[in-house]
């Protein structure tokens, strides 16, 4: 008997085929929304992704450059990491900001929550803005080769717009801040609808 789903898909069977501390991969037999038999490979994440955009009183932010094994390259990103499922996302974001940048913040604001690569994963991500910054202690993990860069927030937004930043969490968070700034200054929403 197939399990019913609110999405229109129905699962017939599920077999976990791989697992490590971060992900579990399952092979699933399904009935598609159109009623045909199908298969689906799903990557289930054991962490909720969290990202932070720290902004100081002068309008600067911090990016991290680190090696990404899957891309075989180094990428510029906002400080980010994982929060174990069911844990406090804000506490995890605070930990990641300090570990990667050596910064702490007194003020925190939720910017957005999104699904990453939702055609094959169930990964969720949340981005926070952090202000009223003060020094903490950078504590890099053994797997991190982070280079820290302080720059104007506007420059980081331009890096996302130009494609120099390609990390989805970073791009989404930076563009959300750009949209908020534009709206605040009357740049967005004043034009006639297309």
C-alpha positions as CSV (number, residue, x, y, z in Angstrom):
1,X,0.0,0.0,0.0
2,X,1.4,3.4,-1.0
3,X,1.8,6.1,1.6
4,X,-0.3,9.2,0.8
5,X,1.4,12.6,0.6
6,X,0.0,16.2,0.5
7,X,2.3,16.8,-2.5
8,X,0.6,14.4,-4.9
9,X,3.5,11.9,-4.7
10,X,2.9,8.5,-3.0
11,X,5.7,6.4,-1.6
12,X,5.5,2.7,-2.2
13,X,8.8,1.7,-0.5
14,X,11.9,3.2,1.0
15,X,15.4,1.7,1.4
16,X,18.3,3.6,3.1
17,X,21.3,3.0,0.9
18,X,24.0,5.2,2.5
19,X,24.5,7.1,5.7
20,X,27.2,9.2,7.4
21,X,27.2,11.8,10.2
22,X,25.8,14.5,7.9
23,X,23.4,12.8,5.5
24,X,21.3,9.7,4.8
25,X,20.5,8.7,1.2
26,X,17.3,6.7,0.4
27,X,16.1,4.9,-2.7
28,X,12.4,5.2,-2.9
29,X,9.8,3.6,-5.2
30,X,7.0,6.0,-5.8
31,X,3.8,6.7,-7.7
32,X,4.0,10.0,-9.4
33,X,1.3,12.7,-9.2
34,X,0.3,11.5,-12.7
35,X,-0.3,8.0,-11.4
36,X,2.8,6.3,-13.0
37,X,5.4,4.1,-11.2
38,X,8.7,5.8,-10.6
39,X,11.8,6.0,-8.4
40,X,13.3,8.8,-6.4
41,X,16.7,9.2,-4.7
42,X,16.5,11.5,-1.7
43,X,19.3,13.0,0.3
44,X,18.1,13.6,3.9
45,X,20.2,16.1,5.9
46,X,20.9,15.7,9.6
47,X,21.5,19.4,10.0
48,X,19.6,22.6,9.3
49,X,21.9,25.0,7.4
50,X,22.4,28.3,9.1
51,X,24.1,31.5,7.8
52,X,24.9,34.9,9.2
53,X,25.5,38.2,7.6
54,X,27.3,40.3,10.2
55,X,27.1,44.1,9.6
56,X,29.0,46.7,11.7
57,X,28.1,50.3,12.4
58,X,30.0,51.5,9.4
59,X,28.2,49.2,7.0
60,X,30.9,46.5,6.6
61,X,30.4,42.8,6.6
62,X,32.6,39.7,6.7
63,X,32.9,36.9,4.1
64,X,34.8,33.7,4.5
65,X,36.7,31.9,1.7
66,X,37.1,28.2,2.1
67,X,37.8,25.1,0.2
68,X,34.7,23.2,-0.9
69,X,35.6,19.6,-1.7
70,X,32.5,18.9,-3.9
71,X,33.4,21.8,-6.2
72,X,37.2,21.3,-6.1
73,X,37.5,25.1,-5.5
74,X,37.5,27.8,-3.0
75,X,34.4,29.9,-2.6
76,X,33.4,33.2,-0.9
77,X,30.5,32.8,1.4
78,X,28.8,34.3,4.4
79,X,29.7,32.6,7.7
80,X,27.6,29.4,7.8
81,X,27.4,25.9,9.2
82,X,25.0,23.3,10.5
83,X,22.5,23.1,13.3
84,X,21.6,19.6,14.4
85,X,17.9,19.0,13.6
86,X,15.7,20.0,16.5
87,X,18.3,22.3,18.0
88,X,18.1,26.1,18.4
89,X,18.9,27.7,15.1
90,X,19.9,31.1,16.6
91,X,22.3,29.5,19.1
92,X,23.9,27.6,16.2
93,X,24.2,30.7,14.1
94,X,25.9,32.5,17.0
95,X,28.3,29.7,17.4
96,X,29.1,29.7,13.6
97,X,29.7,33.4,13.5
98,X,32.2,33.3,16.4
99,X,33.9,30.1,15.2
100,X,34.5,31.4,11.7
101,X,35.0,35.1,12.2
102,X,35.9,35.7,15.8
103,X,32.9,38.0,16.1
104,X,29.9,38.1,18.4
105,X,26.7,40.2,18.0
106,X,24.2,41.7,20.4
107,X,21.4,42.1,17.9
108,X,20.0,39.2,15.7
109,X,17.3,39.2,13.1
110,X,15.8,36.4,11.0
111,X,16.2,37.2,7.3
112,X,14.9,34.1,5.5
113,X,14.3,30.4,5.5
114,X,14.6,28.4,2.3
115,X,14.9,25.0,0.9
116,X,18.1,24.2,-0.9
117,X,18.1,21.9,-4.0
118,X,14.6,20.7,-3.1
119,X,14.3,18.4,-6.1
120,X,16.7,15.9,-4.5
121,X,17.2,17.0,-0.8
122,X,15.1,17.9,2.2
123,X,17.7,20.4,3.3
124,X,16.4,23.7,4.9
125,X,18.5,26.8,5.6
126,X,18.0,29.9,7.6
127,X,19.9,33.2,7.4
128,X,20.2,35.7,10.1
129,X,21.5,39.3,10.2
130,X,23.8,40.2,13.1
131,X,24.5,43.7,14.3
132,X,26.1,45.5,17.2
133,X,29.2,43.4,16.8
134,X,32.0,42.9,19.3
135,X,35.1,40.7,19.5
136,X,34.9,37.0,20.3
137,X,37.4,34.2,19.5
138,X,37.8,32.5,16.2
139,X,37.9,28.7,16.6
140,X,38.3,27.0,13.2
141,X,37.5,23.3,12.8
142,X,40.2,21.0,11.4
143,X,38.3,20.8,8.1
144,X,38.2,24.6,7.7
145,X,40.9,26.6,5.8
146,X,39.1,29.9,6.2
147,X,40.4,33.2,4.9
148,X,38.4,36.1,6.5
149,X,37.6,39.3,4.5
150,X,36.1,42.5,5.8
151,X,34.4,44.6,3.1
152,X,31.5,47.0,2.6
153,X,28.2,45.2,2.6
154,X,27.4,46.8,-0.8
155,X,30.5,45.2,-2.2
156,X,29.5,41.8,-1.0
157,X,26.0,42.3,-2.5
158,X,27.7,43.2,-5.8
159,X,29.8,40.0,-5.6
160,X,26.5,38.1,-5.3
161,X,25.0,40.0,-8.2
162,X,28.1,39.5,-10.5
163,X,28.3,35.8,-9.8
164,X,31.6,36.0,-7.8
165,X,29.6,34.5,-4.9
166,X,27.7,31.4,-6.0
167,X,26.8,29.8,-2.6
168,X,23.0,29.7,-2.6
169,X,22.7,30.6,1.1
170,X,25.0,33.6,0.7
171,X,23.4,34.8,-2.5
172,X,19.9,34.6,-1.1
173,X,20.8,36.3,2.2
174,X,22.8,39.1,0.6
175,X,20.1,39.8,-2.0
176,X,17.4,39.8,0.7
177,X,19.4,42.5,2.5
178,X,19.8,44.4,-0.8
179,X,16.0,44.2,-1.4
180,X,15.3,45.5,2.1
181,X,17.7,48.4,1.7
182,X,16.2,49.3,-1.7
183,X,12.7,49.3,-0.3
184,X,13.7,51.4,2.6
185,X,15.1,54.1,0.3
186,X,12.1,53.9,-2.1
187,X,14.0,52.3,-5.0
188,X,11.8,49.1,-5.1
189,X,8.1,49.3,-5.6
190,X,7.9,52.8,-7.1
191,X,7.8,51.7,-10.7
192,X,4.6,50.9,-12.6
193,X,3.8,47.2,-12.8
194,X,5.0,45.4,-15.9
